[in-house]
Amino acid sequence: MCMNRLKELRENSDLLQREIAKYLGITQRNYSYFETSQTMLTADILIKLADFYNTNIDYLLYRTDVKQAYPKSVVDKEYIEV
């Protein structure tokens, strides 16, 4: 399901699959598999995509419609308290 959101974010940013793939350090073909749900996204790819689009992983995974990225200080505190 998040694959359609990836395509939407990429197209709204006027980017090609190969440009996102280069940023991620993967091939364009592998990236296209993410957008078409042929390959599951890994945690490290999700993190990179959320950072790249300045959004949050929950948005990419359709767990929320709030596109805004989480504040870094909140994330840092969560890691410290665990």
Number of C-alpha atoms within 10 A of each C-alpha: 11 20 21 16 15 21 18 13 16 17 12 9 10 8 12 12 17 16 14 18 16 12 12 17 11 13 15 16 11 14 23 18 14 19 21 15 13 12 13 13 17 9 10 10 16 17 15 14 20 21 13 13 16 13 18 22 21 17 18 24 17 14 11 11 10 13 15 12 15 15 9 9 8 9 10 10 10 10 8 7 6 5
